[in-house]
Amino acid sequence: MSPGDDEPTSTDRGVLDRPAPPPDQVLRLGDAEHQVIDLYLPAGPAAPAWVVLVHGGFWRAEWDRTHLRPLATALRARGYAVALVEYARTGMAGGGWPGTFDDVAAALAAVRDHAATDRPAPVVLVGHSAGGHLAAWVLHQPAAAPARGRPDVVGAVSLGGCLDLAMVADLGLDDGAAVDLLGGSPAEVSGRYDAADPARLGRTPYPLVVVHGTADEKVPPAVARSWWRSAGTPGRDRLVLLDGVGHFPLIDPDAPAFAALTSQIGWLLDAR
């Protein structure tokens, strides 16, 4: 079963069940099962960047970080230090508003603390689907702000991200995933959407690259375009639409979309 879907797995979704090596290290942030960060570390004492991966699955408990381990492994092979974070999801203790958000902010802070002494390098966030939303959201939070002794966050890449939560809610994506996340519709809990929706938060403090497939079957590209119209900064941010690409090839290191991801990570690093 694939994130947010009960249909049979297709070849485009094969990455979701693909075996991958375990992490090199695991950081624990607390006693709860989800309070962990998998670290994939390149050989040698240096890396061009720390890539903080935030998984998708429409914020639901059924889907954890393990389906991004092939992507983490591939990014490590490119020389990056990779932190694959976990967080509480809806349907489990602490998931939803505000626990899911607090966990991602705490994970980013923990990675930056760790990176201060282990392979110090700039930090790039990469999030897929629901993780794309969380990666964009956390750019607005104190956890991403410059701090003495911590590597800087230089930006984020959203892959098929749920960047307009109100639209995700209005479209009823994944049987009301956004409503479940925030505990109500935009009309019912408008203040939560104001605080949690990247499309309402406006210009991000750091650049955001939005990569979205035009054939995305889970999060329509209209969601990416809506964020771009309301919050994107032309010339600083990027909207990259991949013709004919669906939702899951965006996280498949064996798919052509992987080159788009690594290119955009490089662009963020070069632009800092």
Secondary structure, 3 states (H helix, E strand, C coil): CECCECCCCCHHHHHHHCCCCCCCEEEECCCCCCCEEEEECCCCCCCCCEEEEECCCCCECCCCHHHHHHHHHHHHHCCCEEEEECCCCECCCCCCCCHHHHHHHHHHHHHHHHHCCCCCCCEEEEEECHHHHHHHHHCCCHHHCCCCCCCCEEEEEEECCCCCHHHHHHHCHHHHHHHHHHCCCCCCCHHHHHHHCHHHHCCCCCCEEEEEECCCCCCCHHHHHHHHHHHCCECCEEEEEECCCCCHHHHCCCCCHHHHHHHHHHHHHHHC
